Amino acid sequence: MKIRRIYPALIAAIAILVSALAGCNSVGRGAPVYVPGTYSVSTKGFGGDVTVALTVDAWSIVDVEIIGEDETPDIGGRAMEQMAREIRTEGEAADGVSGATYTSGAVKRALSEALARARGESVSAKLDVATGTYASSSAGFDLLAPVPVTVSVADGRIASIEIGACKETEGKIAAVRDRLIPRIIERQSLAVDAITGATATSNAVLGAVRDSLVAAGASEGALYAPVARSSAKEAYTADVVVVGFGASGLTASLAAAERGAKVIALEKSGRVGGTSVVTSGPMAVNAPSMVERRIAEWDDPLLKKKRVKEAGEPLVDAEALLRDWTRYTTVDGVQGAKEGIIRRVVDRSGQTLDWLTGFGFEFSDARGFLGNQWALFSPFKGNKALTEGFFDKAVARFEKEFGGRCLVETEATSLIVEGGRVVGVRASKSDGTEVTVSAKAVILASGGFGGSDEMMEKYLGESWKMYGMAQNDGGGIRMALDAGAATYNIGMPPMSHFSAPPVILRSFSSPFDNDIPYGMVATSETLAVNKSGVRFINEASIGIEAYLGGSRFYTIYSKEQIDVLRQRGFGFAATGRYLNRGGIKADAPLANIDAVIEAGVEAGFVYKEKSLRALAEAIAADNGRMSAANLERAVAEYGAGIAAGKDALGKPMERMSRLGPVPAASEYYVAVTGAPYIYSTCGGLDVDEDMRVLKRDGSAIDGLYAVGNDSMGVLFTDRKGYANYGGVAEGYAFVSGRIAGERAAER
């Protein structure tokens, strides 16, 4: 997520720092050590550039500033804070922060080069490594298997880089192999941008190349030679330009191109598919291919059993679904959604699913979702393993059969508006090349604003952890707002289907131990409170409904409960959905829980204190909201429910029996931070039934459409969360994209 992190440290006249950095005593002054001035050095962190700026006088550092706009707040942001403190006392010897390898490495590289410049030392740009082959590995997106990399050096140059077998997705590997590696070799530098949409995999390769060559004797300065930005300009003309190439953007492009329109798509990341490649599948109501077919072993979610679905029998009562949906979106007698758009999505979702099969997509028969009664969730075949391939097939049809074009690593920056009509898009490629696309219509499919802390704080009141694609930073919505667009339910809660700690441990050799914090927040067996210390949920529902407590929550444990977990483990499995390596099974003792808790404390997402009041105060120091009175009340009421045999929020007693209550007095208490991870935001732009973007007065902005997560708020109410019928977001992406593509092609 994008966030600006600046950490100044005024440290003039601190003798111990100058001694550590320069080997001289600033108190006695002596010969000058530095050339006075400010020295600013930028290098690549996890998400983008990390800059360290040092201001020095002749003998000492008088100011330190660390800036990292694109580092993750919970990991990189915390690392920059900690390293700023350490630099004050340790100088160039400051340690990196465990779990923030890339950010820490960037700070240390930039600090070292800035100090060298201040001392008047030259920084070598020569790769002084003998001809040969060097290997290393580094952690990527997959939590279990690192990414192995082999680097060949010949005549003082990086000659080749090969990625070995690993568990990264093929789409991520392809983006890095086809885009990142050639740039490293061409520019002979690791100071290249990670591929958007494959950031973790990119950083794994960059880190492994760096580690292998530094181990072989290379200086880091030689590996991070500056890379010049391009000043080139490109211009294109099309009938339709689509901003974003995930599910909604691809579908819009296919629908418009199928009708004869010349289509150009702009995709910010280095690969296609967006968030859709990590989702399970769309909603599809009575797809004709399923209705017409006899299904011998069909899971009927209404009857809760397998049965024969006869040919011609619908899978779901569409009118009953519409009634249920509009009841959900009505609060206090006020309908929060646009009923006409809900009906269009329900009516066209099944047809659109069948239409997509003609482009290479494959879907399983519709089923219920999370135990509900509606047979409309139609998963991609292959349980996500094949999804990227389905998108690749459709893209090939778009380009080869219809003559469409997708410019990847090209970020739209503004709309071109003439006389109140949208007539194109300005964009920028990753290398700085300026792009202009003139068109009769623009379709915004940029994925919502879940990748923008700034926009989430503005519209949602807080920033959420992202599991979907961080490149979805609200660019399309911002462009439309600049053109006078209105929003619809933009402040509603984002879409979250699971919870995990905000920091995922990787420091233990045992995957089980690394998963212990996951189990401690995903479990149904303990007390969970929100950021104010109020119990907000029946913890048996914490996996899917933790978002009700906001962007963070805390699970509370006493020393006695930790003892039980160490000896016996949880009574029920706490495996969750994603971001774990198998989770915590029932009755599995957490033998190493004490070391894991200490690692979590060091990483900043676990708190350990000697009283509930001290625990609340420690959390409040970070979140500014935790109330000791609220926490103590929550603990007391939770215990009273156990004593009475009836929980106030309805949690079954069997979920409370093993750990029991949190006692009012204990040797120590532990709080583990949980985060409802989001796929995307839900609210966005206001649109009509043809997906035309509307102004505040209800009139349409000529030539502008918005689909997918850029306008999904029209399906819901801002008084409740996302409707979990199963695949609603993906279904809306496909249907809204298709509608917009059809209408745009008619212009």
N, C-alpha and C positions, 0 to 999 in steps of 0.2 A: 504494500500500500504506500501511496505517496504521503510523506509527512516531512516537514522541515524540522530538523533536529540541530540546534545550535547550543554548544556548551562552552561558554567563556570561562576562563580561570585567570584571575588577576593574581599574579604570583611574583611581583617584583621583589627583589632583595631577599629571596629565600636562598640562603647559602647552600643548604643541603641539595637543592635542585641543581644549581650551577655546578656543584661539586660532582654530582652524579652524571650530568650531561657533558661537562667539559673538563673535568679534572682540575679545576682551579677553585680558589676560595674567593667568592664575591665580596666577602666582608673586607678582606685585605686588598681587594681589587686586583692589583698586579697588571700584567700585560693584557690587552684586550683579547677577548675570545671570539667575539662575533663582529660582523659588520652591521651596525645598527640599521634596522628597517623591519619591514613585514615580509615574510616569506610564506607563500601559499602554494601548496602542492595538492593536486587531486589525483586519485587513483580509483580503480574499480573495487567497489564493495559487493554486497549481495545483490542489491536492486539497482544500483547505478553508481554515480560518482560519490566518493567520500573525500572531503577536503579538510585538511588540517592547515590552519593559518597561525604562524608564530610571529609575534612581534618581539624583537630583541633590542636591548641596548648593547653597549660594547661588552658587557660582562654577564648579562643574565636575560632570561626570558621574562618579559613583562606582561604578555597576554597570550592566551591559548584559545583558539576557537576551532571547534569540530562541527562540520556541517555535513549532514547526510539526508537529503530530501527523500530518497527512495528506499532507505533501509526500513525493515519492519520495526514498529514501535516496541513490541515486547521483547525482541531479541536484539536486533541491531541498535535500536535506540537506547536500550539499557546498557549495551556494551559501550557505546560512545560516552554515556554518562560516567560509567565506572572507569573507563580509561582516561577520561579527562581528570578525574580525581587522582588516579595513579600517576599520571604524568607530572602532577604537581610535586610529588615526592620521589618518584622513581626515574623520571625523565625517559630517556630512550630505552631504559631497562624495564619499562612498564610491561607487565604481562598482558597477553590477550585474555579474552573472556571465554570460558568454556561454553560451548553451544552456539557461539557467534563467531565461528572461524573466519568467515569471509570479511565481515565488518572489522573484526580485530586486526586481521592481516592488513587490510587497507589503511587503518589508522597508523599501524606501525610502519608501513612502507612510506606513507606520506610524511610522518614525523621524522623518520630517518633522513629522507631526502631534504626536507626543509632545514633540518639542523646542519646537514652537510653544506647546503648553499649558504647558510648564515655564517659558517666557518670559512667560506671561500673555497671549499673543496669542489672539484669537478665530479660529476656523476657519470660513470662509464656507461656508454651505450653499446659496448661491444659484447657479444655473446661469447664469452671465453670458456667454451665447453668443447672437449675433444669430440671428434667424429665418433658416432656410436649410437646405440639404441638405449633408451632409458624408460623406465616404467614406474608408475605409481597408480594409486586409486584414491577416489574421494567420494564423499557421500552426495548423492543426488536426490531426486524426488522420492524414490523408493526407500522405505525405512529399514529394510533388511540388507539389501545387496548394494555395495558401493559400485561406482563406475570405474572399471579398469581402463587405463590409458597408456599407450606406448608412443613415445616420441623419438623420432630419428633426427639426429643432427649431422650435418655434413658441411665442412668448410666454414664453420662458424655461423651457420644458419639453420633454422628449423626447417627440415626437409619434408617431414610427414608426421601426421598425428592419426593414430588408429584407436577406435573405441572397441574394447573387448565385450564379451558376452555379459549382459547385465539385465536388470528387471525394469529399466525405464521403458515407458511406452514407445512403440515404434514411431509415433508421430514426433515425440520429443527428440528421439535419437536422430531421426531423419532431418529435423530442422537444424540440429547442432552439426551433424555431419555435412549437410549440404550448404550451410550458410556460415556458421561460426568458424569451423576449422579452416576453410579456404581463406577467410579474412585474417586469421592469425598468421597463416603461412605467407600470404601476400604482403602483409604489413610488418611481419616479423615482430609482433608485439602482442602482449596479452591485454593491452589497454583498449580492448574492443568491447562494445556493449554486448551483454548477454542477449540471447534471442528472446524477445518478448513472447510469452506463452510457453517457454521452455527454460525459465530462469534457473531453476535448481539444477537441471541437467547441464546447462551451459556452465554454471559455476563449478560443477563437479569436474568438467573437462578442463576448464581454466585452472582450477586448483591443482588437479593432478599434473598438468603440464608444468606449472610453477614448481610444485614440490619435487618433481623428478629432476628438473634442470638445476634448481638450487642445490639439491643434494649432490649433483654432479659438478658443482663449483660455480654456477652462474651467479652473477650479482642480480638482485631484484631490479635495480635501476636499468639494467640492460634488457630486462624482460618487459618493461612497461614504457617503452618509447612512445611519446605522444602520437596520436593518430589524427591527421588533419581532417576537417569536415569538408564535404563537397559544397561547391557553390553553383552546381549545375541546376538547370530548370527544365521541366518537362511539361508539356501541355497535351491534353487528350480531349476528344469530343465523343459523346455518347448520347443515346436516348435516355438512359437511366443510369445513375450512379448509386451504388449501394455502399453504405458506410458500415462495415463489419461483415464478417463472413463465417459466423456461427450458424446455428440452425435457422434462425429467422432470416439472416442475410443470404444464406445459400438458397433457401426456398424462394425468397423474393427474386433473386437473380435467375433461378431456373424458370419461375413462372413468367417473368418478363421476357426472357430470351426465347422461351418456347413460343411466345406470341410474336416473335419477329423483331423485338427491340434489340438494339445494340447496347450491351450492358458492360459496365466496368465496375468492379468491386474493389474497395479499399480495405485491407485488413491490417490492423496495427501490429499484430503478432507475426511470428515467423512460420506459423502453421494455421491450417483452417480447422473449423469445427467449434472453436470457442469453448464455452462451458459445457456444451452439449456432449462433448466426447468423454466427460467424466460423469454424466448423468445416466440413469438407467433406461429411460425410454419415455414416450409421450402418452398422453391421454388420447384415446381414439374411441369415440362413441359409435358402436354398431358399424364398424368397417364393413362395407358390402361383401368383401371376400370372406369375412368370418360369418356374417349372417347367412350367406348362401350355402356355406359348407357345413356338413355334419361333423361335429367334433365328438369323438368317442369318449375321450377321457378329459372332460372339461371340468375345471374347478369352479363350481357355482358358488360365488361368495354370498349369495342371498340364502341359499339352503345350507351352506357350510359343508358341502360334500362334493365328491366327484360324481358326475352323471353324464349321460349322453345329451348333447345339445343337437337337436334335429336341424336339418337343412331348412333355412327360411326363418328360423326362430331368432329373434333379436337377443342380444346378450344383455341388454340393459333397457329399462324403461326410461327413454329419454325425457319424457315429460315429467316423470317423477324426479329425475335428476335435476331438471331445471327448477322445479318447485323447491327442492331441498337446497340447491345452491342459492337461490334468491332469498330463501329464509335465512340462510347463514349470513348473507350480506346485508340484511335488514336489522338495524339496531334502533331501538326506541321508536319504531314505526317509520324510520327513515331508511330508504334504500341507498346504500353507498356505492353500488356498482352500476354499470350501464347494462341493463337487462338485454337490450338488443344485441350488444356485442357478445354477451354470454351465449345467447341463442345461436348466433352465427358460428361461434367456436364449437358448440355442441353439434350443430347440424353438419358442419364441414370437416370436423376432425377425423371421422372415419373415412370419408372420401379422400382426404388428403393423405392419410396413411397409405391407402392403396395406390394413390398417385406416386408417392415416394418409392414404393417398391419397384416402379418402372425405371427408377434411376439407380437401382442397386441396393437400396435399403432392405433389411430383413427384420421382421418383428415376430415375436411370439404371440400366441392367442391372448386376448384381453383377459384380465383377472382382477380380483379385488386388490386393494392396497392397504397394508397394515391392518388387516382384519375388517375393512369396511365392506359394504354390501354392493358396491358398484363395479361391475366388470368392464372397466374402461382403461385400466393401466396396461399398456402393450409394450413390454420391454424389448429393447434391441436384442436380437439373437446374439448369443456368445457372451452374455454377462459382461459387457463393456469391452471384452478383449477384441471384438471384431468391429467396434463402432467406428474407429478411425478409418478402417478400410471402406466402410459404407460411404463415409463422407468423401473419401478419395475417388470412389467410383462416380459419385454424383458430380464432383468437380471436373472429372475427365469428360463427362458428357457435356457439361456446361461449356468447357473450353473447346473441345474438338468438334462436337456436333453443332453447337449453337454459336460458336465464334466468340464466346464471352472471355473476359480477361479479369484476373484477380491480381492486384498489386499487393503483395505481402510486405510486411515491415513498412507500411505506409500509413501514417496517422493523419486522419482528417483534422484540420485545425479550425476551419471556419466555413460558413456557407457563403456563397456568392448570391447576393440578392439585388435584383434590379427592378425598380418600380413596384416593390412589394411582392415580387415573384421570385422564388428560389430557382436559380438557373445553373447551379454547379457547386463545386466544393474546392477549397484550397486544402492542400495536404503537404506533409513533409515525410520524406523517407528517412530511414534510420541513419543514413550517412550524411544527412543534411540537405539532400536534393529537394528542391521545391517543386511541387506538383500542382497543376491546375487541371480540373476536369469540368468541362462545360457540358450541361445536360438539360433535358426537358423536365426531368423529375429527379428528386433525391429521396432515397429511402434510408432512414436512420435505423440501424440494427446493431448498435454498439454495446449492448449487453448490460445496460443499467449503470449504477454508480457505486457498486460495492468495492471497487478498487480505489476510491477516493475518500481518505479520512476527512478531508475538508468538507466535501458534500454530505457525507453521512452525519458529521457533527452539525452541519447547518440544518439539514432536513429531518434527521432521525434523532438528533440530540446527543449522539454518542457514536463512536467508531466500533465496528464489529470485526471479528476475525473472519478472514476470507478463505473458503475452500475452493471456490470457483476461480475464475481467471482474474488476476489482479490488474490486467490491462483494461478491464472494464471500469474505467474511471470516470464515467459520466460525460465523456467528450461529446457524444451526440446530443445529449440532453442540454448541455451548456450552449452548444451552437444554436439549438432551436430556441432556447430562452433568449438568446441575443437577438433572434429574429422575431421576437414578440410572442412566443408560444406560451400557452397556459399549461399548468401541471394538473395531475389528477391523482389523489391519494398518495402523493409523493412522500408523505411522512409515515406511511404504514410500516409495520415491522418487516424486516427483510426475511427471505426464505431460508429457514434453517431446519435440517433434518437430523442433526446429531450434535453431540457436545464432546469436547476434549480439552485438555489443558492448553493454555495459550502458547506454551513452550513445550515442544516434543523432545523428551530426553533421548540422546543417542550415546551418552557417555559410558554406559555399562556394556560389558561384553555379552551379557545375557539379555536377549529380547524381552524375556519375561520381566526382568527388573526394570527395563526401560518403559514397560507398559504399566507398571504399578500406579503412577500418577493418573494414567488414563482410567484404570479401574476405580480409583478413588474418587473421580468426578462423575464417571458414568454409572456408578452403582445406584441401585434403588434402596440400599440398606442403611443409609446414613441421613443426617439432617443437612438440608441445603438451604442457604439463605441468599438473598439478593445483595446488591451493593450497599444497601442501608442496614443489613442485618436482619431483615424480615423474612420469615419462611414464606415462600411464594408458590410452592408446588407440592403435589403428591409426588414424592420422588420416584415412584414406580413409573411415572411418565416423563422422567427427566431427559430421556434420550431424544424425544421428538418435540417436547414442549418447553425446554429450558429457556427458549427465547422470551417466554413470558416474564422472566425476571430481568430482562435487559441483556446487555452485551457481556456481562460477567456475572458469575455467581460463585459461591464458596461452599464447599462441603466441610463439615466440622467434625473433628475427632478428638476424643480424650486419650490420655495415656492408656487407660484401661482398654479402650477399643483398639488402639494400636497393638497392644499385647495380644488381643484376640486374633487380629489379622496376621500378626507374625507367626502365631502358632497354628491357626486353623484356616485362615483365609476368609473370603466371603462365603456366605451360604448360597448365593446365586451368582451365576456368571455375570461378569461386567465386561463384555467384549465390544460393545458399541458397534459402529458401522465402518468408519474409516480412521486413518491416522493412528492405527495401532498395528502391532505385529502378532495378532492373535488374541489380544486382550487377556483378561484374567478369568480363568475358569473357576467354577465353584469348588470349594474345599481344597484349594491349592494354597498352602501356607506362603505368606509373603515374608520369607526368611530374611531378606535383605532390605526390609522396609525402612530401617533406621538410616542406612546409607542413602537410600533413595530420597527420603525426606530431606536430609542435609543437602543433597544435590539440588533439590527443588528450591530450598531456601536460598542457596547460592545463586540459582538462576532467576530468583525473584518472583516465582509464582506460588511458592509454598511459604506459609507463616507458621512459626512455632514459638509459643510464649507460655509463661507460667500461670496465667489466669485468663479468663474469658475477656476481662476488661483490657488487659494488655494485648490480647489477640486483636480485639476490635480496634484498638488504638494503632496497632501496627498496620492493619489494613487501611484504616482511615488516612494514615500518612501517605498512602499511595493513591487511594481513590477519592479521598476527600468527603466520603459520605457515610462510611460505616459508623453505626451508633452502638456503643457498648450496652445501653439500656435495651435496644432492640434485640441484640444478640442474646443477652441474658434472658430476655422474655421468650425468645424463640426456643432456647434450650429448655427452659422450664415447661413451656406448653407442650413441647415434643415429648418430654419425659412424662408429663401428666397423662398424655394420650396412651402411652405404653402402660402406665400403671392402671388406667381405667379399662384397658383392653379395646379401646376404640380411638382411632386417630382422627383428629379434627378435620384433616383434609382427605380422609378416606384411604390412607395407605394400609394394605393388608398387614395384619399382625405378624404373619410369617416373614415379612420383609424387615421386621424390626426386632426379631427375637434373638438373632445371633449377637449383634453388636449392642443391643439394648439402648438405654438412654445415654445422653451425654451428661455425666454427673456435674453438679454445680461446683464441686471442688475436686481438683485432680492435680497430679504432679506437673502436668503440662497439657497444652492443647495444640492441635494442628488444624490449619485451614488450608485447603488445596483449591486454587483458583480454577474454575471451569469456564469455558467459553462456548456458547452456541455458535458453531461455525456456519457461515452462510454461503450458499451457492451464488446468491445475487440479491440485489434489492428488488422490490416488487413495484412500488409506485414510480411514476415517471410523467411522461407527457400526456396531455389530453388528446384523444383522437376520436373520430367518428367511426361508423361501421365500415367505411372504406379505408380506414387507417390513415386518413388525412389528419395532419396535425392542426389543432384548433388554437385560435387566439383566445384571450380572456373574454372577449365578447361573444364567443361561440362560433365565429366565422372561421373558415379554413384558410390556412396559409397556402397560397397557390404553389403547387409543385413540391410540397414537402409531406412525407409520410414517416410514420414511426411504428416499429414493430418489435416483437419480443419483449425483453425486459425494459426496453426504453419506454414502453407504454402499457405494461401489464396491469398497472393499478386500476384500469377500467373494469377489471373482473372482480374486484374485491371492495372492501370497506376499510377505511383507515382506523376503524374501531377494533378490528380483529386482525389476526395474522393470515398468512397464505392458506388457501383451502386445500387440504390434503386429500383430494380425491385420488391422486396418483397420476403424476406426469402432467399436471395442469400447465406448468411453465413451458415444458417442451411442446405440448400440444398447441398452446397459444403461439409459440414461436413459429411452428410450422404453418398453422392456419393464417395467422396475421401476416406472415411473410408472403404466403401465396396470394392472399387478397391484395396486398399492396403492390406486389409484382404485376398482377393482372391489371389493376387500375392504372398503374404508372405506364404500362405498355400501351394503354389506350390513348394517351395524351398526344 
